[in-house]
């Protein structure tokens, strides 16, 4: 029996602009996906359960294809990532059980965490030599394959390494202290591919408008690093608010996201709040003021969001 876990993530700054070369800053959070591998002579099974998902069973054929799906679309999607790892490693005769605390289709890196944890658990169980660097690289390749070219290197890097990473020309780990955030989920699933394509289309039509917005978002990402390092939280909150406004300007905000953002900022509870990820649904993040986490959670909940605390800079993939 071998177990592994990997963290989810939030993008703090730089969404969409990163696609066009501006830097982005992301961090691992203390929500994790967990994978348990056990010997099962004669067949390979995948079971998925977790946040809001019913227990669902799957079978995998000799080519690593899922041939029996449960009733949950989210569980079926997770099983496709797991089966891609099974096929990549050439594994058989195992039972793989996946559970996750990370909300799916919310921009919190659920699929990347599942792929990384599965790679780590299966490679250790089968005696395959894979270090963290190779797990991160292979996880990115697999996620891109399953998502038909879309997977983000930030998501898989954070699931593997943890901490903070900056994406610009490549993936660069950044040493920064942890932050206490509040995450608010709209429960509206988003389509990252569609949102990215829509923003790039807007850029192609109005480059004189969108390119300066992207440069401003990149400048915010760079300014945020020393703010976090020095724990200048009021300044950091202001940067979050500006970044959110710029993301709304390129059309990825929604009514549901804005309601949660402004509820969190209300009455001075949060120093800053913004959407996180591709937008069009998914989640927002808030930086609560001193002793304001509970009030921020309450405000987001009253605005019909699902809210919870999250700690940033958390540990990457671990194997037991």
C-alpha positions in Angstrom: 0.0 0.0 0.0 1.4 3.4 -1.0 -0.2 6.8 -0.4 0.6 10.3 -1.8 -0.9 13.7 -1.7 -0.5 17.0 -3.6 -1.9 20.5 -3.0 -4.3 22.7 -4.9 -3.4 26.2 -5.9 -4.6 29.7 -6.4 -3.2 32.2 -8.9 -2.6 35.4 -6.9 -1.8 37.7 -9.8 -1.3 37.5 -13.5 -4.3 35.6 -14.9 -4.7 35.8 -18.7 -1.8 38.3 -19.1 0.6 35.3 -18.6 -0.7 33.8 -21.8 0.8 36.7 -23.6 4.2 36.7 -21.8 3.5 38.8 -18.6 4.5 37.3 -15.3 2.1 35.5 -13.0 2.4 34.5 -9.4 0.7 31.4 -7.9 0.9 29.5 -4.6 0.0 26.1 -3.2 -2.8 26.0 -0.7 -3.7 23.6 2.1 -6.3 21.7 0.3 -5.0 18.4 -1.0 -5.8 15.5 -3.4 -4.8 12.1 -2.0 -4.1 8.9 -3.8 -3.9 5.4 -2.3 -2.4 2.5 -4.4 -2.9 -1.2 -3.4 -2.0 -4.4 -5.2 -5.0 -6.0 -6.9 -3.9 -9.1 -8.9 -5.8 -9.6 -12.2 -7.3 -6.2 -12.8 -6.9 -2.5 -12.4 -9.6 -0.4 -10.6 -10.0 3.3 -10.0 -12.3 4.8 -7.4 -12.9 8.5 -7.0 -14.5 10.2 -4.1 -14.2 13.6 -2.4 -15.8 17.0 -2.1 -19.4 16.6 -3.2 -18.7 13.5 -5.2 -20.4 10.1 -4.7 -18.1 7.1 -4.6 -17.7 5.9 -8.2 -16.0 2.8 -9.5 -14.1 2.5 -12.8 -12.4 -0.2 -14.8 -9.4 0.4 -17.0 -8.6 -1.7 -20.1 -5.1 -2.8 -21.2 -4.6 0.5 -23.1 -5.4 2.6 -20.0 -8.8 3.6 -21.2 -11.7 4.1 -18.7 -14.3 1.6 -19.8 -16.9 1.9 -17.0 -17.9 5.3 -15.7 -19.9 6.2 -12.6 -22.8 8.7 -12.6 -20.7 11.8 -11.6 -19.2 13.8 -14.5 -16.6 15.2 -12.1 -15.5 11.8 -11.0 -15.4 10.6 -14.6 -13.1 13.5 -15.5 -10.8 12.7 -12.6 -10.7 9.1 -13.6 -9.5 10.1 -17.1 -6.5 11.8 -15.6 -5.7 8.8 -13.4 -6.1 6.4 -16.3 -3.7 8.5 -18.4 -1.1 8.1 -15.6 -1.8 4.3 -15.6 -1.2 4.1 -19.3 1.9 6.3 -19.2 3.6 4.2 -16.5 2.4 0.9 -17.9 0.9 -0.1 -14.6 -1.6 -3.0 -14.0 -2.9 -5.1 -11.2 -3.6 -2.2 -8.8 -6.5 -0.5 -7.1 -6.2 3.3 -7.1 -8.4 5.3 -4.7 -8.5 9.1 -5.2 -10.0 11.5 -2.7 -9.8 15.3 -2.9 -10.6 18.3 -0.8 -10.2 20.6 -3.8 -13.4 21.8 -5.5 -13.4 20.7 -9.1 -13.8 23.0 -12.1 -13.1 26.0 -9.9 -9.6 27.1 -10.9 -8.0 25.6 -7.8 -5.8 23.1 -9.6 -7.8 19.9 -8.8 -6.7 18.0 -11.9 -3.0 18.9 -11.5 -3.0 17.8 -7.9 -4.7 14.5 -8.8 -2.2 13.8 -11.6 0.9 14.7 -9.5 -0.3 12.6 -6.5 -1.1 9.7 -8.8 2.3 9.8 -10.5 4.0 10.0 -7.1 2.0 7.1 -5.5 2.2 4.8 -8.5 5.8 5.4 -9.3 6.8 4.7 -5.7 4.5 1.6 -5.5 5.9 0.1 -8.7 9.6 1.0 -7.9 9.8 3.5 -10.8 12.5 6.2 -10.2 10.8 9.6 -10.4 12.1 12.7 -8.6 10.0 15.8 -8.0 11.3 17.5 -11.1 10.4 14.5 -13.4 7.0 14.2 -11.7 6.2 17.9 -12.4 7.3 17.6 -16.0 5.4 14.4 -16.7 2.3 15.7 -14.9 2.3 18.8 -17.1 2.6 16.6 -20.2 -0.3 14.3 -19.1 -2.5 17.2 -18.1 -1.9 18.9 -21.5 -2.7 15.6 -23.2 -6.0 15.0 -21.4 -7.0 18.7 -21.8 -5.9 18.7 -25.5 -3.1 21.1 -25.2 -4.4 23.4 -22.4 -2.6 22.3 -19.1 -0.8 25.0 -17.2 2.8 24.5 -16.0 1.9 26.6 -12.9 -0.7 24.1 -11.7 1.5 21.0 -11.9 4.6 22.9 -10.7 2.8 24.0 -7.5 1.3 20.6 -7.0 4.8 19.1 -7.2 7.0 21.7 -5.5 4.5 23.6 -3.3 5.3 27.0 -2.0 5.1 29.9 -4.5 6.1 30.0 -8.2 6.4 32.8 -10.7 5.7 32.1 -14.4 7.4 34.2 -17.0 9.9 32.7 -19.4 9.8 29.6 -17.3 8.7 28.3 -13.9 10.6 29.9 -11.0 10.1 29.0 -7.3 10.0 32.1 -5.1 10.7 32.0 -1.3 7.8 33.9 0.3 6.1 33.7 3.7 2.6 32.1 4.0 -0.6 34.2 3.8 -4.0 33.5 5.3 -6.7 33.9 2.6 -10.4 33.3 2.3 -11.6 31.5 -0.9 -15.1 32.0 -2.1 -16.6 29.6 -4.7 -19.4 30.6 -6.9 -20.3 27.0 -7.7 -20.5 28.1 -11.3 -18.1 25.9 -13.3 -15.8 27.7 -15.7 -14.3 26.7 -19.0 -10.7 27.8 -19.0 -10.2 27.1 -22.7 -13.2 29.2 -23.7 -12.2 32.1 -21.4 -8.6 32.1 -22.7 -9.8 32.0 -26.3 -12.2 34.8 -25.7 -9.6 37.1 -24.1 -7.1 36.4 -26.9 -9.8 37.2 -29.5 -10.5 40.5 -27.7 -6.7 41.2 -27.7 -6.5 40.5 -31.5 -9.4 43.0 -32.1 -8.2 45.7 -29.7 -4.4 45.3 -29.1 -4.0 49.0 -28.3 -6.3 48.5 -25.4 -5.7 45.0 -24.2 -1.9 45.0 -24.4 -1.5 47.9 -21.9 -3.9 46.0 -19.6 -1.7 43.0 -19.8 1.4 45.0 -19.1 -0.3 46.6 -16.0 -1.2 43.1 -14.8 2.4 42.0 -15.2 3.6 45.0 -13.3 1.2 44.1 -10.5 2.6 40.5 -10.4 6.2 41.9 -10.0 5.2 44.4 -7.3 3.4 41.7 -5.3 6.5 39.7 -4.6 8.3 42.3 -2.4 4.9 43.2 -0.8 4.5 39.5 0.4 8.1 39.3 1.4 7.8 42.3 3.6 4.2 41.4 4.6 2.9 44.8 3.5 -0.6 43.5 3.5 -2.5 46.7 2.9 -0.4 47.4 -0.2 -1.0 43.8 -1.3 -4.7 44.1 -0.9 -4.7 47.3 -3.0 -2.9 45.4 -5.8 -5.5 42.6 -5.6 -8.3 45.2 -6.0 -6.5 46.8 -9.0 -5.9 43.4 -10.6 -9.5 42.4 -10.3 -10.6 45.6 -12.0 -8.3 44.9 -14.9 -9.6 41.4 -15.2 -13.1 42.7 -15.3 -12.0 45.1 -18.0 -11.1 42.2 -20.3 -14.5 40.5 -19.6 -13.7 37.6 -17.4 -15.6 38.8 -14.4 -19.1 37.6 -13.7 -22.0 38.9 -11.6 -21.5 36.0 -9.2 -17.8 36.6 -8.8 -18.2 40.4 -8.4 -20.9 39.8 -5.7 -18.5 37.7 -3.7 -15.6 40.1 -4.2 -17.5 43.2 -3.1 -19.1 41.3 -0.2 -15.6 40.4 1.0 -14.4 44.0 0.8 -17.5 45.4 2.5 -17.1 47.2 5.8 -13.4 46.9 5.5 -13.3 43.2 6.3 -10.9 42.3 3.5 -7.9 44.3 2.5 -8.3 43.2 -1.0 -10.2 40.7 -3.1 -10.1 39.4 -6.7 -11.2 36.6 -8.9 -8.6 33.8 -9.3 -8.0 31.7 -12.3 -9.6 32.0 -15.8 -12.8 33.7 -14.6 -16.2 33.1 -16.1 -17.1 31.3 -12.9 -15.0 29.4 -10.4 -13.5 31.2 -7.4 -12.3 34.4 -5.9 -9.8 35.1 -3.1 -9.8 37.6 -0.3 -7.1 38.9 2.0 -8.8 39.4 5.3 -7.9 42.2 7.6 -6.7 41.5 11.1 -9.1 39.1 12.9 -11.5 39.4 10.0 -11.4 35.9 8.5 -14.6 34.7 10.1 -16.5 37.9 9.1 -15.2 37.7 5.6 -16.4 34.1 5.3 -19.8 35.1 6.7 -20.1 37.9 4.2 -19.2 35.7 1.2 -21.6 33.0 2.5 -24.4 35.6 2.7 -23.6 36.6 -0.9 -24.4 32.9 -1.8 -20.8 31.8 -2.1 -19.2 28.8 -0.5 -16.3 30.2 1.6 -13.4 28.7 3.5 -10.0 29.6 4.8 -6.8 28.7 2.9 -3.1 28.9 3.8 -0.7 29.7 1.1 2.9 28.5 0.5 2.1 24.9 1.5 4.1 21.8 1.0 4.2 20.1 -2.4 3.7 16.4 -3.2 4.4 13.9 -0.4 4.6 10.1 -0.4 3.9 7.8 2.5 
